[in-house]
Amino acid sequence: MKINIQSLLKYVFVLGCILDTGIAVNWFLIAGGYEIPSILSGYIGSGQDYQFAMYVAGMFMLCWSVILAWGAFDPIPRRGLLPIAGSFLLLSVIIEFAVYSSILGGGVFVFGVSKRLFLAVLFTAAYLYSFKRFQK
């Protein structure tokens, strides 16, 4: 079965954009004063320092969402964004387990880790597959 690599890469970019936008919205809600858990870690923080940190994190996440959306418009030349994103997703999981494991846990944390590992594997697989398809 042939998979259209253009469509596959576009799908991967769009999926990443949608998930990251959802995370950005969650973080902006936290920055706005809602005492809800972070969708990635399950952590519920408080205070202006935490709200400011979530605002800054939300801005970076929203920027990354825009970059992934940009990649979807011309996915083959921009596929190099995928291993960059996948590497940082994997790095974020490693850092959370190594440094913050004592304050994180529960179902939301498991969802956050699963989401990032899934996307890291998906981004890397789509990137590598795109080269295999062009070698024929």
Secondary structure, 3 states (H helix, E strand, C coil): CCCCHHHHHHHHHHHHHHHHHHHHHHHHHHHCCCCCCCCCCCCCCCCHHHHHHHHHHHHHHHHHHHHHHHHHHCCCCCCCHHHHHHHHHHHHHHHHHHHCCCCCCHHHHHHHHHHHHHHHHHHHHHHHHHHHHHCC
